[in-house]
Amino acid sequence: IQTTQLLSVYPTRNQRGRSISGPAWKWVDGQCLDKFIRGREVRQIWQQYGPVYRIWSGFTPEIVITRPEDIRAFHTDSASHSKSTSSNGGWMFHQILGDCMGLINGGRWKRIRAQYDPYFVHRVAMAHSGHILQNVEATLASIDGVDPTTLHVANSFSRFPFMATAGYLYGSLTDAEKEEVWSLGQRSLRLMGYVLSGSVYRFRLYHWLKPDTHRELLQFEEDWIGFNEQIYNTRQAYDPSLPIVTSWKEVVEGRITKKEMVQTMSEMLFANLDVSTNVLGWLVIFLAQDVQIQAQLRAEIKNQTSTLQELCNRKDSLLHHCFLESLRLRPFTVFTIPESSPEKKVLGGYLIPANTSVVVDTLAINHNPEFWGHKSADFNPYRFKNLSPTQLRYNLFTFGFGTRKCLGQHFAEALMKLFICQLLSRYQIGLPRTEKQKDGDYKTSKDAWVPIADVEVNLRPL
């Protein structure tokens, strides 16, 4: 009955007048939590509804598309698309990230994006390879000499991309500052854990029903603002070009609000902690499966005639193809951030009203056997050798579709490639036999909004 009532408010039909199908609405989050926490499992169940279907995020319908032709049709006007308010995640999600650059629209988005764009274009990101390599060395030094060298991938390597990004945004950090920002990151992830428990946290009334949690949120906001202010005050005199200095100056001069600025920094550091951990972790795991590919990568690194930075810049290398193949098999999200078009769209034969939230099932695209072949679930980086960017445009999800791709994609690429180069120069990577489950898949964490690998690897010094 509840689903029928909601459908009467949000009608979506095909040319024959048939209403779009999808799972029934569930109290009170709809499919929002399933989408984030159990995405890989539930998408297989939801396939029964066809290539275009409807799910619910709270009381908001989201149209799921699964085919390249529908992604192309939806993104013909991507420059005018809007991200859904707070990703349809509810009240507490909005307090944590609702005003960050990745989730706002129009003039606000353009203003903040223009502030950070110069720091994250490909040329500038790759030029900071020296800074990144320092962080790689620090991470690998912490595990050198450990015997036996069996490591939990996510737990052992997650600090590397986090600290490399923090150092890029804030400049050189003292040990105390590193521990403070890491602690703030853990507090932010704990708050996001409340969001992922759903229910009352979707609504403003949560701060009356959960006063301790609300106080925790307010204290985090105060401490996070204080940390950024402190870094700005200590850096502005001797390095005015740092991202923290130029962006906080925009706050001081009233062009960016304090909430927009600190939530954008939260997005870059804290939300992307899970993303970067996911991307790096799966790349290490897939390479651990294949000793031959590891050997070929070492040869490619050794035979590089110029610098390591030049190798990381190349798009025709085995290293780059391994990076893409890992992202293809294990994208950082199973369902994309919801966004809408101001125009009506016909997707899979259904007339989708203007301003309706649409998400992409990334695994349906990345594992599509019609494009990738019948062995689409296998790790095979060589498949990219003869594929052009044009062919991949709507057949591969990495850092987004359309005009609003992830700001930090080039920096993330540099992080991952440089880390792998240094790791493979020291170790041969292997997998304990116990890591795969009976169904041939790997365990993943259920405590994060991205499917982080819950896997160990063996490292054998070369």
C-alpha positions as CSV (number, residue, x, y, z in Angstrom):
1,I,0.0,0.0,0.0
2,Q,2.8,2.4,0.9
3,T,4.6,1.7,-2.3
4,T,1.4,2.3,-4.3
5,Q,0.9,5.6,-2.6
6,L,4.4,6.7,-3.4
7,L,4.1,5.7,-7.0
8,S,1.0,7.8,-7.3
9,V,3.1,10.8,-6.4
10,Y,6.0,9.8,-8.6
11,P,4.5,8.1,-11.7
12,T,6.9,6.7,-14.3
13,R,5.5,4.8,-17.3
14,N,6.6,3.5,-20.6
15,Q,5.0,4.1,-24.0
16,R,2.3,1.4,-23.3
17,G,1.4,3.0,-20.0
18,R,3.1,0.4,-17.9
19,S,4.5,1.6,-14.6
20,I,8.2,1.1,-13.9
21,S,8.9,-1.8,-11.6
22,G,11.3,-2.2,-8.8
23,P,11.6,-3.5,-5.2
24,A,8.9,-2.4,-2.8
25,W,9.5,0.5,-0.5
26,K,10.9,-0.5,2.9
27,W,10.4,1.4,6.2
28,V,11.9,3.9,6.5
29,D,15.0,4.1,4.3
30,G,13.7,2.4,1.2
31,Q,16.7,0.7,-0.5
32,C,19.2,3.4,0.5
33,L,21.2,1.3,3.0
34,D,21.1,-1.8,0.8
35,K,22.5,0.3,-2.1
36,F,25.5,1.3,-0.1
37,I,26.2,-1.6,2.3
38,R,25.0,-4.6,0.2
39,G,25.1,-3.2,-3.3
40,R,27.0,-6.1,-4.9
41,E,24.5,-8.6,-3.5
42,V,21.2,-6.7,-4.0
43,R,21.9,-5.6,-7.5
44,Q,21.8,-9.3,-8.6
45,I,18.3,-9.5,-7.0
46,W,17.1,-6.3,-8.5
47,Q,18.1,-7.4,-12.0
48,Q,14.8,-9.2,-12.2
49,Y,13.1,-5.8,-12.7
50,G,14.8,-5.3,-16.0
51,P,17.5,-3.0,-17.4
52,V,15.8,0.2,-16.0
53,Y,14.0,0.0,-12.7
54,R,13.1,2.1,-9.6
55,I,14.4,2.0,-6.1
56,W,13.7,4.3,-3.1
57,S,16.1,6.4,-1.0
58,G,13.9,7.3,1.9
59,F,10.8,8.7,0.3
60,T,12.7,9.7,-2.9
61,P,12.5,7.5,-6.0
62,E,15.8,6.8,-7.9
63,I,15.8,5.3,-11.4
64,V,18.6,2.7,-11.9
65,I,20.1,2.4,-15.4
66,T,22.3,-0.5,-16.4
67,R,23.0,-0.2,-20.1
68,P,25.6,2.0,-22.0
69,E,22.9,3.4,-24.4
70,D,20.8,4.7,-21.5
71,I,23.9,6.3,-19.8
72,R,24.6,8.0,-23.1
73,A,21.0,9.2,-23.4
74,F,21.0,10.5,-19.8
75,H,24.2,12.4,-20.1
76,T,23.6,14.2,-23.4
77,D,23.0,17.3,-21.2
78,S,25.3,16.4,-18.3
79,A,26.6,20.0,-18.0
80,S,23.1,21.0,-16.7
81,H,22.7,18.0,-14.4
82,S,22.3,18.5,-10.6
83,K,23.5,16.2,-7.9
84,S,20.6,15.2,-5.6
85,T,20.4,17.0,-2.3
86,S,22.8,15.3,0.1
87,S,22.8,12.3,-2.2
88,N,19.2,11.6,-0.9
89,G,20.9,10.5,2.3
90,G,18.8,12.3,4.8
91,W,19.3,14.9,7.6
92,M,22.5,13.7,9.3
93,F,24.2,13.0,6.0
94,H,23.5,16.6,5.1
95,Q,25.1,17.8,8.3
96,I,28.3,15.9,7.4
97,L,28.7,16.4,3.7
98,G,25.6,18.2,2.3
99,D,27.5,21.4,1.5
100,C,30.6,19.8,0.0
101,M,31.7,20.6,-3.5
102,G,30.7,17.2,-4.9
103,L,27.1,17.5,-3.8
104,I,26.2,21.1,-4.5
105,N,25.1,22.6,-7.8
106,G,25.0,25.7,-10.0
107,G,27.0,28.8,-9.1
108,R,28.0,27.4,-5.7
109,W,29.6,24.4,-7.4
110,K,31.4,26.5,-10.0
111,R,32.8,28.9,-7.4
112,I,34.3,26.1,-5.2
113,R,35.4,24.0,-8.1
114,A,37.3,26.9,-9.6
115,Q,39.1,27.3,-6.3
116,Y,40.4,23.8,-6.2
117,D,40.8,22.9,-9.9
118,P,44.3,24.4,-10.4
119,Y,45.6,22.0,-7.7
120,F,44.2,18.8,-9.2
121,V,44.7,19.1,-13.0
122,H,46.7,16.2,-14.4
123,R,50.0,18.1,-14.9
124,V,50.0,19.6,-11.4
125,A,49.0,16.3,-9.7
126,M,51.8,14.3,-11.4
127,A,54.3,17.1,-10.7
128,H,54.0,16.3,-7.0
129,S,55.3,12.7,-7.4
130,G,58.2,13.6,-5.1
131,H,55.9,14.4,-2.2
132,I,53.9,11.2,-2.9
133,L,57.0,9.0,-3.0
134,Q,58.0,10.3,0.4
135,N,54.7,9.0,1.8
136,V,55.2,5.7,0.0
137,E,58.6,5.3,1.6
138,A,57.3,6.1,5.0
139,T,54.5,3.5,4.6
140,L,56.8,0.7,3.3
141,A,59.4,1.5,5.9
142,S,56.8,0.7,8.6
143,I,56.5,-2.9,7.3
144,D,60.0,-3.6,6.2
145,G,61.5,-6.3,8.4
146,V,58.2,-7.5,9.7
147,D,58.2,-11.3,9.8
148,P,56.1,-13.0,8.8
149,T,55.0,-10.3,6.4
150,T,51.3,-11.1,6.2
151,L,49.2,-7.9,6.2
152,H,45.6,-6.9,6.2
153,V,45.6,-4.7,3.0
154,A,43.1,-2.0,4.2
155,N,44.4,-1.7,7.7
156,S,48.1,-1.6,6.6
157,F,47.9,0.8,3.7
158,S,45.0,3.2,4.3
159,R,47.1,5.8,6.0
160,F,49.3,6.2,2.9
161,P,46.7,7.9,0.6
162,F,45.2,9.8,3.5
163,M,48.5,11.3,4.7
164,A,49.7,12.0,1.1
165,T,46.5,13.9,0.5
166,A,46.6,15.7,3.8
167,G,50.2,16.8,3.1
168,Y,49.2,18.0,-0.3
169,L,46.4,20.1,1.0
170,Y,48.0,21.4,4.2
171,G,51.8,21.3,3.5
172,S,54.3,19.5,5.7
173,L,52.6,18.3,8.9
174,T,54.1,17.8,12.3
175,D,53.7,14.4,13.9
176,A,51.1,15.9,16.3
177,E,49.2,17.4,13.4
178,K,49.2,14.1,11.5
179,E,47.7,12.3,14.5
180,E,45.1,15.0,15.0
181,V,43.9,15.0,11.4
182,W,43.9,11.1,11.4
183,S,41.8,11.2,14.7
184,L,39.4,13.7,13.1
185,G,39.1,11.3,10.1
186,Q,38.2,8.4,12.4
187,R,35.6,10.5,14.1
188,S,34.1,11.6,10.8
189,L,33.9,7.9,9.7
190,R,32.2,7.0,13.0
191,L,29.6,9.7,12.3
192,M,29.0,8.4,8.8
193,G,28.4,5.0,10.5
194,Y,25.3,6.5,12.1
195,V,24.1,7.6,8.7
196,L,24.6,4.0,7.4
197,S,22.4,2.7,10.2
198,G,19.5,4.8,8.8
199,S,16.2,5.1,10.5
200,V,16.0,8.1,12.8
201,Y,19.2,9.6,11.4
202,R,17.4,10.5,8.2
203,F,15.3,13.1,10.0
204,R,16.0,16.3,11.8
205,L,14.3,15.0,14.9
206,Y,17.3,12.7,15.5
207,H,19.0,15.3,17.6
208,W,16.2,15.1,20.1
209,L,16.0,11.4,20.1
210,K,19.8,10.9,20.0
211,P,21.2,13.8,21.9
212,D,24.5,12.2,22.6
213,T,25.1,11.6,18.9
214,H,24.1,15.2,18.1
215,R,26.6,16.5,20.6
216,E,29.2,14.3,19.1
217,L,28.5,15.8,15.7
218,L,28.6,19.4,17.0
219,Q,31.9,18.7,18.8
220,F,33.4,17.2,15.6
221,E,32.3,20.3,13.6
222,E,33.9,22.6,16.1
223,D,37.2,20.7,16.2
224,W,37.3,20.3,12.5
225,I,36.8,24.0,11.9
226,G,39.4,24.7,14.6
227,F,42.0,22.4,13.0
228,N,41.6,24.0,9.5
229,E,41.8,27.5,11.1
230,Q,44.9,26.6,13.0
231,I,46.6,25.2,9.9
232,Y,45.7,28.3,7.9
233,N,47.1,30.7,10.6
234,T,50.4,28.8,10.8
235,R,50.8,28.4,7.0
236,Q,49.7,31.6,5.4
237,A,52.9,33.5,6.1
238,Y,55.5,31.0,4.7
239,D,53.5,29.2,2.0
240,P,50.6,31.2,0.7
241,S,50.1,28.9,-2.3
242,L,48.9,25.9,-0.3
243,P,45.3,24.8,-1.0
244,I,44.4,25.4,2.7
245,V,45.6,29.0,2.6
246,T,44.0,30.0,-0.7
247,S,40.7,28.3,0.1
248,W,40.5,29.7,3.7
249,K,41.3,33.1,2.4
250,E,38.1,32.8,0.3
251,V,36.2,32.1,3.5
252,V,37.8,35.1,5.2
253,E,36.8,37.3,2.3
254,G,33.3,36.0,2.2
255,R,33.3,34.2,-1.2
256,I,33.0,30.7,0.2
257,T,31.1,29.9,3.4
258,K,32.9,28.2,6.2
259,K,30.6,25.2,6.0
260,E,31.3,24.8,2.3
261,M,35.0,24.9,2.8
262,V,35.3,22.5,5.7
263,Q,32.8,20.0,4.2
264,T,34.8,20.1,1.0
265,M,37.9,19.3,2.9
266,S,36.0,16.5,4.6
267,E,35.0,15.2,1.2
268,M,38.6,15.2,0.0
269,L,40.1,13.7,3.1
270,F,37.5,11.7,5.1
271,A,35.0,10.5,2.5
272,N,37.8,9.7,0.1
273,L,39.7,7.8,2.8
274,D,37.3,4.8,2.1
275,V,37.5,5.4,-1.6
276,S,41.3,5.5,-1.8
277,T,41.6,2.5,0.5
278,N,39.2,0.6,-1.7
279,V,41.0,1.5,-5.0
280,L,44.5,0.7,-3.7
281,G,43.5,-2.4,-1.8
282,W,41.8,-4.1,-4.7
283,L,44.7,-3.2,-7.0
284,V,47.2,-4.9,-4.6
285,I,44.9,-7.9,-4.3
286,F,44.5,-8.4,-8.1
287,L,48.2,-8.2,-8.6
288,A,48.7,-10.7,-5.8
289,Q,46.7,-13.2,-7.8
290,D,49.2,-13.1,-10.8
291,V,52.9,-13.5,-10.3
292,Q,53.5,-13.3,-14.0
293,I,51.9,-9.8,-14.3
294,Q,54.0,-8.7,-11.3
295,A,57.1,-9.8,-13.1
296,Q,56.1,-7.9,-16.3
297,L,55.4,-4.8,-14.3
298,R,58.8,-5.0,-12.7
299,A,60.4,-5.3,-16.1
300,E,58.3,-2.3,-17.4
301,I,59.5,-0.2,-14.4
302,K,63.1,-1.3,-14.8
303,N,63.1,-0.6,-18.5
304,Q,61.6,2.8,-18.3
305,T,64.0,5.1,-20.0
306,S,62.9,8.3,-18.3
307,T,61.5,9.0,-14.8
308,L,59.0,7.1,-12.8
309,Q,56.7,10.1,-13.2
310,E,56.8,9.7,-16.9
311,L,55.8,6.0,-16.6
312,C,52.9,7.0,-14.4
313,N,51.9,9.6,-17.0
314,R,51.6,7.0,-19.8
315,K,48.2,5.7,-20.8
316,D,49.6,2.8,-22.9
317,S,51.5,1.1,-20.2
318,L,50.8,-2.2,-18.4
319,L,50.8,-0.3,-15.2
320,H,48.0,2.0,-16.4
321,H,46.0,-1.0,-17.8
322,C,46.3,-2.8,-14.4
323,F,45.0,0.4,-12.7
324,L,42.0,0.5,-15.1
325,E,41.3,-3.2,-14.8
326,S,41.2,-3.0,-11.0
327,L,38.8,-0.1,-11.2
328,R,36.7,-2.0,-13.7
329,L,36.3,-5.1,-11.6
330,R,35.9,-3.3,-8.3
331,P,34.6,0.2,-8.7
332,F,34.6,2.3,-5.6
333,T,30.8,2.3,-5.6
334,V,28.2,-0.1,-7.0
335,F,25.7,2.6,-7.5
336,T,26.7,6.1,-8.5
337,I,25.8,9.3,-6.7
338,P,22.2,10.2,-7.7
339,E,21.9,13.1,-10.1
340,S,19.1,14.5,-12.2
341,S,18.5,16.2,-15.6
342,P,16.3,19.3,-15.9
343,E,14.8,17.7,-19.0
344,K,12.5,14.7,-19.5
345,K,14.4,11.6,-20.6
346,V,13.4,8.3,-22.3
347,L,15.5,5.6,-20.7
348,G,14.8,2.0,-21.5
349,G,11.4,3.0,-23.0
350,Y,10.3,4.7,-19.8
351,L,9.6,8.5,-19.8
352,I,11.5,9.8,-16.8
353,P,10.2,13.1,-15.5
354,A,12.6,16.1,-15.3
355,N,14.5,16.4,-12.0
356,T,14.2,12.7,-11.2
357,S,17.2,11.1,-9.5
358,V,19.1,8.6,-11.6
359,V,21.8,6.3,-10.6
360,V,24.0,3.9,-12.6
361,D,24.7,0.2,-11.7
362,T,28.4,0.4,-12.3
363,L,28.9,-3.4,-12.2
364,A,26.4,-3.9,-14.9
365,I,28.5,-1.5,-17.1
366,N,31.9,-2.7,-16.0
367,H,31.1,-6.4,-16.3
368,N,28.9,-6.2,-19.3
369,P,29.8,-9.3,-21.4
370,E,28.5,-7.8,-24.6
371,F,31.4,-5.3,-24.4
372,W,34.0,-7.0,-22.2
373,G,33.5,-10.6,-23.4
374,H,32.4,-13.8,-21.6
375,K,35.4,-13.6,-19.2
376,S,34.5,-10.2,-18.0
377,A,34.9,-11.2,-14.4
378,D,38.6,-12.1,-14.9
379,F,41.5,-9.8,-14.1
380,N,43.0,-9.2,-17.5
381,P,44.7,-5.8,-18.0
382,Y,45.7,-6.7,-21.6
383,R,42.0,-6.2,-22.6
384,F,42.7,-2.4,-22.6
385,K,45.5,-2.6,-25.1
386,N,43.4,-1.9,-28.2
387,L,40.5,0.0,-26.6
388,S,40.2,3.8,-27.2
389,P,38.9,6.4,-24.8
390,T,35.9,6.8,-27.1
391,Q,35.0,3.1,-26.8
392,L,35.4,3.3,-23.0
393,R,33.3,6.4,-22.5
394,Y,30.0,4.7,-21.6
395,N,31.4,1.2,-21.1
396,L,33.7,1.8,-18.2
397,F,33.0,3.6,-14.9
398,T,36.1,4.8,-13.0
399,F,35.7,8.3,-11.6
400,G,32.3,9.2,-12.9
401,F,30.3,9.9,-16.1
402,G,29.6,13.3,-17.7
403,T,31.2,16.6,-16.9
404,R,31.4,16.3,-13.1
405,K,34.0,13.6,-12.7
406,C,35.9,13.3,-9.4
407,L,38.2,16.3,-8.9
408,G,40.9,14.2,-7.4
409,Q,41.1,11.5,-10.1
410,H,44.5,12.5,-11.4
411,F,46.0,12.8,-7.9
412,A,44.5,9.4,-7.0
413,E,46.0,7.8,-10.1
414,A,49.4,9.2,-9.2
415,L,49.1,7.8,-5.6
416,M,48.1,4.3,-6.7
417,K,50.7,4.0,-9.5
418,L,53.6,5.3,-7.5
419,F,52.7,3.0,-4.6
420,I,52.5,-0.1,-6.8
421,C,55.9,0.7,-8.4
422,Q,57.6,1.0,-5.1
423,L,55.8,-2.0,-3.6
424,L,56.7,-4.3,-6.5
425,S,60.3,-3.2,-6.5
426,R,60.6,-4.6,-2.9
427,Y,58.2,-7.5,-2.7
428,Q,56.5,-10.3,-4.5
429,I,52.9,-10.3,-3.4
430,G,50.8,-13.4,-2.8
431,L,47.4,-14.4,-1.4
432,P,46.9,-16.9,1.4
433,R,44.7,-19.7,0.1
434,T,42.1,-19.0,2.8
435,E,41.3,-15.5,1.5
436,K,38.7,-16.5,-1.1
437,Q,35.3,-17.6,0.1
438,K,33.4,-20.7,-1.2
439,D,31.8,-18.7,-3.9
440,G,35.2,-17.6,-5.3
441,D,34.7,-14.0,-4.1
442,Y,36.5,-12.0,-1.4
443,K,35.2,-10.7,1.9
444,T,34.4,-7.0,2.1
445,S,33.8,-4.7,5.0
446,K,30.2,-3.9,6.0
447,D,31.3,-0.9,8.0
448,A,31.9,1.5,5.2
449,W,29.9,3.0,2.3
450,V,32.3,1.6,-0.2
451,P,33.1,-2.1,-0.7
452,I,36.6,-2.2,1.0
453,A,38.4,-5.5,0.8
454,D,38.6,-7.5,4.1
455,V,41.6,-9.4,2.8
456,E,45.2,-10.3,3.8
457,V,48.2,-10.6,1.5
458,N,51.7,-12.1,1.9
459,L,54.7,-10.0,1.1
460,R,58.0,-11.8,0.2
461,P,61.1,-9.5,0.0
462,L,62.9,-9.7,-3.4
